[in-house]
Amino acid sequence: MKGVKMLSAGEQGLVVEFGSVINAEVNTRVHQITQLIKTKLAGEIIEVVPTYRSLLIYFDPLLIKRSDLIQHIESLLSEVSGFVEKKSQGMIVSIPVCYGGEYGPDLEFVASYNGLTVEEVIHIHTATPYLVYMIGFTPGFPYLGGMSDRIATPRLKQPRTAIPAGSVGIAGSQTGLYPIQSPGGWRLIGRTPIRAFNPESPKPFLFEAGNYLQFVSISAEEYVIIQRKVELGTYIPMAESVDGGVKSCD
């Protein structure tokens, strides 16, 4: 495939790089080749780590030579199909968010910085699903693409040392949510009561790279109700397939 580079990453690592541009088309190709590798080279591969525009392959050199692995990858690249929007994993996960107030202390700043009202910021932020390009930083932290530049806002000059789990933020033209309490410098505009990362669950991560997240505005009262259901284990986030079917995330 034109423009693809193979780079060594130690004795057991190989990086497949799809150029320097970050967009949905490049990221879709990353996930397509990731799935092909997991399916067809499962016996020789230890782990595949997809990112925005590349993937890192950990392999066992006692089972496969680097040169042979590169030949296999080149062959698989010819099987990567063309880009079709929203065909990655086919799931749009709904994320209920209470915006502003104690849950989103920077919402008014984001609105003022962009010359908008608070309601306009919420409307823009919830207007479209966001593609999960990759997972990282902390367990389950989604790097999302597709946020409108109308609400883009710079990071805090001084990061916070402890951001509550579930906080939804903006940094530049990116948006995302913090699955666990952690430090961070993103502008916080809201918080979700659902758990995006649950190490006690058979399925610890609520979503994965290739999914889409749809933020849905809820009231403070709804936040408390959902939070209680989450604590009792009776709240199951809903997801919609790209073909319109609805199912739970359990």
C-alpha positions in Angstrom: 0.0 0.0 0.0 1.4 3.4 -1.0 2.8 5.5 1.8 3.0 2.8 4.4 6.2 2.5 6.4 7.6 -0.5 8.4 9.7 0.6 11.4 11.6 -1.6 13.9 10.7 -1.1 17.6 13.2 -3.3 19.5 13.7 -7.0 19.1 10.0 -7.9 19.3 8.3 -4.8 17.9 7.3 -3.7 14.4 5.5 -0.4 13.7 3.3 -0.1 10.7 2.9 3.6 9.9 0.1 5.0 7.6 1.5 8.5 7.1 1.4 11.6 9.2 -2.2 12.7 8.8 -4.8 12.1 11.5 -8.3 11.5 10.0 -11.1 8.9 10.0 -9.9 7.3 6.8 -6.4 6.6 8.0 -7.7 5.4 11.4 -10.1 3.0 9.7 -7.3 1.5 7.7 -5.3 1.0 11.0 -8.2 -0.9 12.6 -8.8 -2.9 9.4 -5.3 -4.2 9.3 -5.3 -4.7 13.1 -8.3 -7.1 12.8 -6.6 -9.0 9.9 -3.4 -9.5 11.9 -5.3 -10.7 14.9 -7.3 -13.2 12.7 -4.6 -14.5 10.4 -1.4 -14.2 12.5 -2.8 -15.0 16.0 -0.2 -17.8 16.6 2.9 -15.6 16.0 1.7 -12.3 17.4 1.8 -11.4 21.1 -0.2 -8.1 20.9 -1.3 -5.4 18.4 -1.6 -1.8 19.6 -3.5 0.5 17.3 -3.1 4.3 17.5 -4.3 7.3 15.5 -2.3 6.5 12.4 -0.2 3.5 13.1 -0.1 0.2 14.9 2.6 -1.5 17.0 3.0 -5.3 16.6 4.6 -7.3 19.4 5.8 -10.7 18.0 7.7 -13.7 19.2 11.0 -13.9 17.2 11.2 -17.6 18.1 8.0 -18.2 16.1 8.4 -15.8 13.2 11.3 -13.8 11.7 10.9 -10.1 11.3 11.4 -10.4 7.5 8.7 -13.0 7.3 6.3 -10.9 9.4 6.9 -7.9 7.1 6.0 -10.1 4.1 2.8 -11.2 5.8 1.9 -7.6 6.6 2.5 -6.5 3.1 0.2 -9.2 1.9 -2.5 -8.3 4.4 -2.3 -4.7 3.4 -3.5 -5.6 -0.1 -6.7 -7.0 1.6 -7.5 -3.7 3.4 -10.7 -2.4 1.8 -11.5 1.1 1.0 -12.7 3.7 3.5 -16.4 3.7 4.3 -17.4 6.1 7.1 -18.9 4.5 10.2 -18.0 1.0 9.2 -15.3 0.4 11.8 -17.0 -1.5 14.7 -20.5 -0.4 13.9 -21.4 0.7 17.4 -22.6 4.1 18.7 -22.5 4.1 22.5 -24.7 6.7 24.3 -23.0 8.6 27.1 -25.4 10.6 29.4 -23.7 13.8 30.6 -24.8 16.5 33.1 -23.2 19.7 31.8 -22.0 22.6 33.8 -22.2 23.4 37.6 -20.1 21.2 39.9 -19.8 18.6 37.1 -18.5 21.0 34.5 -16.7 23.9 36.1 -15.1 25.1 32.9 -18.3 25.1 30.7 -18.9 28.9 31.1 -15.3 29.6 30.2 -15.6 27.5 27.0 -18.7 29.4 26.1 -17.2 32.8 26.8 -13.9 31.9 25.0 -15.8 31.0 21.8 -18.4 33.8 22.0 -21.2 31.3 22.6 -23.9 30.7 25.2 -23.7 27.7 27.5 -26.7 26.2 25.7 -25.0 26.6 22.4 -21.8 24.8 23.6 -24.0 21.9 24.9 -25.9 21.7 21.6 -22.7 21.6 19.5 -21.0 19.1 21.8 -24.0 16.7 21.6 -24.8 17.2 18.0 -22.8 14.4 16.5 -21.2 11.0 17.4 -17.4 11.0 17.9 -15.1 8.3 16.6 -12.9 6.6 19.2 -9.6 6.8 17.4 -7.6 5.0 20.1 -7.5 4.1 23.8 -4.7 5.3 26.1 -3.4 7.7 28.8 -5.4 5.8 31.5 -7.4 2.6 31.2 -10.3 3.2 28.8 -9.5 6.8 28.1 -10.9 7.5 24.5 -9.2 9.8 22.1 -12.1 11.1 20.1 -12.2 12.9 16.7 -14.7 15.0 15.0 -15.4 17.8 17.5 -16.5 21.1 16.0 -13.8 23.9 16.0 -16.6 26.2 17.2 -16.0 25.0 20.8 -12.3 24.3 20.6 -10.6 25.7 23.7 -7.0 25.6 24.9 -5.9 23.4 27.8 -5.5 24.8 31.4 -2.2 26.5 32.0 -1.9 24.6 35.3 -3.3 21.0 35.1 -5.6 19.8 37.9 -4.0 17.1 40.1 -7.2 15.1 40.6 -10.1 15.0 38.1 -13.2 13.0 39.1 -13.9 9.8 37.1 -16.5 10.4 34.4 -15.5 14.0 33.8 -16.0 15.2 30.2 -13.5 17.7 28.8 -12.2 19.7 25.9 -8.5 20.3 25.0 -7.9 22.2 21.8 -10.1 20.6 19.2 -10.3 17.3 21.1 -12.9 16.0 23.5 -13.0 13.0 25.7 -13.9 11.6 29.1 -11.8 10.5 32.1 -12.7 6.8 33.0 -10.9 7.0 36.3 -9.8 9.8 38.7 -6.5 11.2 37.4 -4.5 14.4 36.8 -5.4 16.4 33.7 -5.4 19.7 32.0 -8.5 19.5 29.9 -11.4 22.0 30.3 -14.1 20.2 32.2 -17.6 20.8 30.8 -19.6 18.0 32.3 -19.6 14.5 33.9 -21.2 11.2 33.2 -22.4 8.9 36.0 -21.7 5.7 34.0 -18.5 3.7 34.4 -16.4 3.6 31.3 -13.8 1.3 33.0 -14.8 -1.4 35.5 -11.9 -3.8 36.3 -14.4 -6.1 38.2 -16.4 -6.7 35.0 -15.8 -9.5 32.6 -15.8 -6.7 30.0 -13.8 -4.0 31.7 -14.0 -1.4 29.0 -17.4 0.1 27.9 -16.1 0.9 24.4 -13.1 0.3 22.2 -11.3 1.9 19.4 -13.5 2.1 16.3 -16.7 2.7 18.2 -18.5 6.0 18.3 -19.6 7.9 21.4 -22.8 10.0 21.4 -23.0 12.4 24.3 -26.5 13.0 25.6 -27.4 16.0 27.9 -29.2 15.0 31.1 -30.3 17.0 34.2 -28.7 16.9 37.6 -31.7 14.9 38.9 -31.2 12.3 36.1 -27.5 12.2 36.9 -28.3 11.1 40.5 -30.8 8.5 39.4 -28.4 6.9 36.8 -25.6 7.1 39.3 -27.6 5.1 41.8 -28.5 2.5 39.2 -24.8 2.2 38.3 -23.9 1.6 42.0 -26.6 -1.1 42.2 -25.5 -2.6 38.9 -28.9 -2.2 37.3 -27.9 0.5 34.7 -26.8 -0.8 31.3 -25.6 1.8 28.8 -27.2 1.5 25.4 -25.6 1.3 22.1 -26.9 1.6 18.6 -25.4 -0.2 15.6 -24.8 1.9 12.5 -27.6 0.0 10.8 -30.1 1.3 13.4 -30.4 -1.7 15.7 -30.3 -1.0 19.5 -28.7 -3.3 22.1 -27.2 -3.1 25.5 -23.5 -2.8 26.3 -23.3 -5.7 28.7 
